[in-house]
């Protein structure tokens, strides 16, 4: 699909944290939220999503608990921790500074 974008390194963690700031969800729902919110421009393959979720869990930014999905299947649900909310705020501020700076350079004449 031509409208899909490659995400810069480190962006996936930010997108996962933001998705989980809206409430606990399982992996597939996280990838669908990102796809939907980006009008399908960002698609997260499972081979990238689950290692990122495990990394965020090891860092203490998210926690996981087993539960039943919408179709009554066993699924691991992830939610932000307090440390994860702080990290989301830090990464959001850094992202906004970066995109502003890049925008300034791109608008140079």
Backbone torsions as a table, in degrees:
resi	resn	phi	psi	omega
1	UNK	NA	126.4	-175.4
2	UNK	-68.5	-26.5	-175.9
3	UNK	-80.9	-5.2	179.7
4	UNK	-75.8	148.4	-179.4
5	UNK	-118.6	147.3	171.1
6	UNK	-84.5	133.6	-179.4
7	UNK	-84.0	136.0	174.2
8	UNK	-62.0	152.7	178.8
9	UNK	-50.1	133.6	176.4
10	UNK	87.4	-10.9	-177.5
11	UNK	-70.2	-33.7	-176.9
12	UNK	-58.9	-42.5	179.1
13	UNK	-58.2	-44.9	179.2
14	UNK	-61.0	-43.7	-179.5
15	UNK	-66.2	-37.4	177.5
16	UNK	-66.3	-47.1	179.7
17	UNK	-59.5	-43.0	179.5
18	UNK	-63.3	-44.2	179.2
19	UNK	-58.9	-43.4	-178.1
20	UNK	-74.5	-15.7	177.1
21	UNK	-67.8	-16.7	-179.8
22	UNK	-90.9	-3.3	178.4
23	UNK	137.6	160.8	-179.6
24	UNK	-65.4	142.8	176.7
25	UNK	-159.1	162.1	178.8
26	UNK	-87.4	169.1	-173.3
27	UNK	-53.6	-50.0	-177.9
28	UNK	-60.7	-39.2	179.5
29	UNK	-65.7	-34.8	177.2
30	UNK	-63.1	-48.7	-179.2
31	UNK	-63.6	-37.2	177.5
32	UNK	-67.6	-38.3	178.1
33	UNK	-62.3	-44.2	179.4
34	UNK	-63.8	-45.4	179.4
35	UNK	-60.5	-47.4	-177.7
36	UNK	-65.4	-46.9	-177.5
37	UNK	-64.6	-27.0	-179.1
38	UNK	-95.8	12.6	-175.9
39	UNK	53.9	41.0	177.4
40	UNK	69.4	9.7	177.6
41	UNK	-74.5	-28.9	178.8
42	UNK	-112.7	120.9	177.8
43	UNK	-125.1	127.2	-175.8
44	UNK	-103.7	111.7	178.0
45	UNK	-70.8	147.6	-179.7
46	UNK	-56.8	-32.4	179.1
47	UNK	-65.2	-17.5	174.8
48	UNK	-101.4	-36.8	-174.8
49	UNK	-64.5	-52.7	-172.8
50	UNK	-67.6	-39.1	173.1
51	UNK	-61.4	-36.9	178.0
52	UNK	-65.7	-42.3	178.2
53	UNK	-61.6	-42.5	179.3
54	UNK	-65.5	-39.2	178.0
55	UNK	-62.8	-46.1	179.8
56	UNK	-64.3	-35.1	178.1
57	UNK	-67.5	-43.6	178.2
58	UNK	-61.3	-34.2	-180.0
59	UNK	-77.6	-9.2	179.1
60	UNK	84.0	12.9	-178.4
61	UNK	-88.0	-20.8	174.5
62	UNK	-136.9	161.1	172.8
63	UNK	-132.1	157.2	-175.9
64	UNK	-125.6	149.8	177.6
65	UNK	-147.1	139.9	179.0
66	UNK	-76.6	142.2	178.0
67	UNK	-159.4	-171.7	180.0
68	UNK	-102.2	133.4	178.8
69	UNK	-78.3	-179.3	-179.1
70	UNK	-58.6	-33.3	179.8
71	UNK	-97.4	22.3	173.9
72	UNK	65.5	27.7	174.1
73	UNK	-97.6	151.7	177.8
74	UNK	-69.2	129.2	-178.2
75	UNK	-145.3	151.9	176.1
76	UNK	-90.0	121.9	179.5
77	UNK	-100.7	133.9	-178.0
78	UNK	-109.3	145.8	175.3
79	UNK	-144.4	154.7	178.9
80	UNK	-70.9	145.0	169.9
81	UNK	-95.8	175.5	175.8
82	UNK	-60.5	-42.3	177.7
83	UNK	-63.2	-34.5	178.3
84	UNK	-66.9	-37.8	177.4
85	UNK	-65.1	-40.2	177.6
86	UNK	-65.5	-42.0	179.0
87	UNK	-64.3	-40.0	177.3
88	UNK	-59.6	-43.7	178.9
89	UNK	-63.2	-43.4	178.5
90	UNK	-62.1	-49.5	-177.3
91	UNK	-66.4	-34.8	177.7
92	UNK	-64.4	-45.2	179.0
93	UNK	-62.3	-43.0	179.0
94	UNK	-63.9	-42.5	179.6
95	UNK	-61.6	-43.7	-179.3
96	UNK	-64.4	-39.4	176.8
97	UNK	-64.3	-43.7	-179.3
98	UNK	-63.3	-47.9	-177.0
99	UNK	-67.6	-32.7	175.9
100	UNK	-65.4	-45.4	-179.3
101	UNK	-64.4	-43.9	178.3
102	UNK	-62.7	-41.7	178.4
103	UNK	-60.5	-40.2	177.9
104	UNK	-62.0	-42.8	179.6
105	UNK	-65.9	-42.0	-179.1
106	UNK	-66.2	-25.7	-179.9
107	UNK	-90.7	4.6	179.4
108	UNK	-61.1	145.5	173.7
109	UNK	-121.8	NA	NA
